[in-house]
């Protein structure tokens, strides 16, 4: 896969929109398999743009303020990260060099509370549309999710980058993909009302992942001469 890069050309954006419209009549095959088998039921159950309320437990534990009902944080697409463009060239890309363009179609989340931990679960459905130089095969979509405590001095509570493999079959102009992240737990803030200031952000990560640094071999001990 070529390096994913943002293209700030107006011509590229216009061309991508034309491609998306032109492909709207094509069949769309299923989603990438980095997703749970319950992807459809997850979105159908939570709906799009809903703000579900969550309670931790019932009975005696309900008297604990940490277990009271609360609103799951809003989920937003981070500004400037709503579109992913993959061009055939690393520089001077234009509309003719576009291989793929990604967009986020819908999101959903739920956050059951257990033992003071908000077990956040976030679902993102996206779409990859082929450009003039695109073709069948597998690409990797870098998707980042984060929880931020907004305010005068925003504080990142957690952030995770997911590399999602998406397979584009032959004779397909576009394909949907889905990612459900269930490893986004964080402690309930104190007082619990602070969670109303939390925001869940999702978006494409435009920077390629850094290569792991090679470990240096341990120095060899010199043998003493007898």
C-alpha positions, 0 to 999 in steps of 0.5 A: 500500500502506498502512503496515505496522504491528505490532498488539499487540492480542490480538484481532488475533492471535486473528483472524489465526489464525482466518483462517489456519485458515479459509484452509487449504483454499484453493488456494495459488498460487505465489511472488513473482518476486523469487526465483530460478528454483531456489527449490524445488531450493534448499530441497529440497537444503538442507532445513529446519533443517539445518546444512550443512558447507562446504569452500572448495576442494580440493587444495593450497589445502585446507592453508590454515586459511581453506579448511578445513571449517566449519559454516554459521552457524545461521539464526534468526527474529529475536524480535519480527519473525516476523509482519508485519501490514498494517492498513487504518488507521494507528492504532487498528487492530483485528481488523476492520481487518486487510488482510494478515498475513505469516509465515515458513514455512521458511528455508535457507542455504549458505555456500561459502568462496572466497578467504577470503570466505564467500559466504552464500546465504539462502533464506526462504519466507513466506506472506501471509494475507488479512484481512477487508479484504484483496483481490487486488493487489500488496503489498510485503513488507519482509524483513531479513536480518542476520549478527551476531557474538553475544557479550557485545557483539553486533556486526552483520557485515552487514544488508540490507533486501529489498523483495519484491513479492508478487502476490495473485490474485483468489479467493485467501485466501493466497499464498506468497512466496520470497526467495533472497539471494545478496549476503550475503558477508562475510570469514571471521573470524580465527581461523576458529573464531569463525564458530561464534559467528555467527548469521544472523537473518531477519525482517520489517522493521516500519519503512517505508523512509525517503524519499531526501533531495532533493539541493540544487542547487549555488549559482549563481555571481554574475557580476562586473560589468565 
